[in-house]
């Protein structure tokens, strides 16, 4: 599990150290920096996948640095796993408005320095990877038979932001996909049909659970009708039928936006082998309150096996969690500030109000003013 994240000089985050738990629900007004926290994981994934040069060129180094290069000369970050291992990096702006790796290293936490069994043969406490490189050396190290690099590699590959907002007619989630694109659910849900078909064929118990949860929030939904395209067996579309009428098949474009997003969320959370870290931006968009309650239940359920990071504006969703699961996000002195709620401090209030009520009544932070 990720237990701590350190961020310095990235977008609206001037300097922050955020401790993470199994469930982490970020709340706050529009524009305070919730999405920037999520995007830090996107940066980490691009560093690992050796796409930093392209990513920073497209985004613009001046937009990634906190208030630009005149105010911030580098981006620093650190991510600590299981209170044992940590990856640290520093990025600096270079010509053509891009970022370069100033330094990166993998290290063991100081608290286990004396625990010799943790150390790998021939490896020091701090293992310096390199400096002044266009791309990271982390991925090559991850290919080696090394516990510390294998741990980091597995996490970094899972750093994907799930954002099922685009459900327009031409969105990838509403179009056919390759039937073999079934290893990981795409961030926009573009391969949802292939993932569900794979679960239907190889993990039918989980597939039936997913269908059952969808039926519980969409009374008209009878089930999926998943099969390769008869004219092109390499492609598959998300097809379904109405309750009590299995002979008339509908396609994905005949699903409402909210139902389609809920299908994607349910598939993401209830698959047999979910990612180690699931990062979702505003999952409540377009969902009925009953679906929001179901979503909260799925998040709590899957949090026993993986770590959940969610940014939300939903009072209904926030009300389903313990205060210790929730972090408020505010803009203070032109920078993003994070604070985790404390159950003991809110006990008296929670005897009469839900956590969402307290948010609306401005009893807790995360406010637009």
Steps between C-alpha positions, in 0.01 A plus 500: 500500500606857439535656844640842414527737206728805491443765234686825445459755222235316295216708358298650788687290758793701629594256774299216654550177688187283487459181698278247327285218636296224340219743415578861410209723400604853399239775525522870424374783284559524126851609409669443838728222376326162543563410137862616526556247777360233266714625214813450709442127457468558126839673511649202687363259241645707215838507674496123540380434142782721364259757362614800706640692202180461297271557799676817612517633143124453455407633845771767506759519776385851585149364572632210710726711723326681786432852363751439222882486480542857628362390837589129510823355366421130538238238580585256776311192604520198723275200537539263793372142503412294808720721722799320344585611146502838331548643152619863479555725201573855397404657164635822351385704199716497186475645149178467297291525817573141603611330822816304561580259783747671732523198729314189604569237760343203671559458870407303808332685783731602783282311747618164363869580463587242763283228350763333286258249349331779303813591313591341176845371430727775374243778544550802723226674696478774235527375143565798270362438151633794304500872430440738210313239296213556260328185625493289814712189553240354734328276244822321405571437867147370540580221256768369733436235763501749785229520771519876543482577127231237440286660770535847350449374143173327590361815657613740228339288230168534684514881526206573274230762562153360431280772364179379334367846418489481121196294405409687181406299191853503361676433831721192506284342772210493250692358205613143418845396623757227442385180667856433620536836675400338829796525737424833672193720485588821317474827689204614289337154490569463129552122523212425738342247261823301468554497877145382569520233228823370653334486844196325353719231346773462765360636830129443470430527873634856504317574176171394656567717806559800272174431312312462829626835636404678178152344512458631855530861379344471151171312530460468121842339450476126432864417431781519248507322165873488433641330191756577229377698203369245247663688211828569680579264787789719613252768608232510767225742598323542834154354443221436748133411533207620708354306789248234385583567134827317419430465128528872416863612523601861562845643439708725722368819342159417644627517859454820700813691598452423869443127444805475276721675755367273776577194285859622459538572873354164599731317260801692628426434867361145483748337260683197647845662499460877546802736475704552817391863493170618351484873428159637398409859421140602580344151472157632607441694176153426365422228755169460681536524882431124530788433259723731708424292811584182307822662381602580858436140600718371217779741596494379859494138387794525259707708744587180688701389197620826346536869573231746392556867413188695402430867431134590538249784529218271614345560841327161472828318435691678778225409749572130448852516641669539835659842561842333516452399135450860385755770416396860448670702227520880523688785333696695761750776410488400132581134560314172554476378859386153613354402839365163609188510716505362853209285622548589865476872430169451318335240725256743661392639164462156340246393761253736331635559150661305218848589381346643184277721712805634684664576169194691382472685831866610473593319821795336324744642249498448124287809437480742204546804728 
